[in-house]
Amino acid sequence: MVTYNSESVILSCLESIEASTVPSRIVVVDNGSSDATVEIITRRYPNIEVYAGVNLGFAGGCNRGIRLAGDDFAAYFFLNPDARVSPTCLDRLKKSLDEDATFAVVSPTILHPKSGLVQYAGALLDFETMNFEVLTSPEIVREDTTRETGRPAGAAMLVRKTSLEAVGPMDDSYFLYWEECEWAARFHSFGWRIGYVPSAKVFHSLSHSTGGTGSKIYEYYYTRNVLRLVSEFKHMSRLESVLYVLPFIMRRFRMISSRRHMKRLIDAVRFDALGVLDFLRGRAGHRVGLPPISIPSPLPE
């Protein structure tokens, strides 16, 4: 688990894992929280190993967690700190890997903790059409068997150790956003499949640490890294990638605009542009100098 200023959510997350029907070793990597996240964990759960250091980003934090956990495990479960697992979630994810050796990664159904709306029921990873849609159909959730999907949910995914060893860890130079998609594309290239397990359930509050669509940090990394992803897996030059992805970026601007949130639209345009420029300059990893994280008000439906 990778945390960042997660004091308001971390206990409910840890309590849900403790209540799981599958025993596990919990490792927390804290990315330089300025709140009481680390203190809360160590006081309430003194046996949980916590690595507190500089901000490694999501992928870097996950990779550090793997090294801290060691190699005495058949699989590693990555979970956002603002998520809660149902008691049988890990058991059902583990069973899906045990029953089908072709799956490298499996993710559960992800639901909003209050409304119960589906946030993830599989997702696409189509570089030809730039379709990365997250599926949210209640009909899919009612299915009984694991189904193949394009990419896992970074918020909750169980990864087979042997497949991880085959393709390598997440690319931590992405720092934030799209790293699980880059990972999925690598798994696909090695012949592994990505699975979605409808019966496994996780409850998740979206973008607790970054603010989501329209926030400055989200927009910068989201745009810079999707350009890099396309460039790497479509074998395009940087300029070709910008032209290829531009309609995708414009669709997102229209979505924000349609919800009549002009402050978010202005921030999105500014920090998407910065992301494009840094991509063209070949910059990767942590971007020093971005504004502090602020959580904007939710986009109206």
Disulfide bonds with the S-S distance in Angstrom:
none
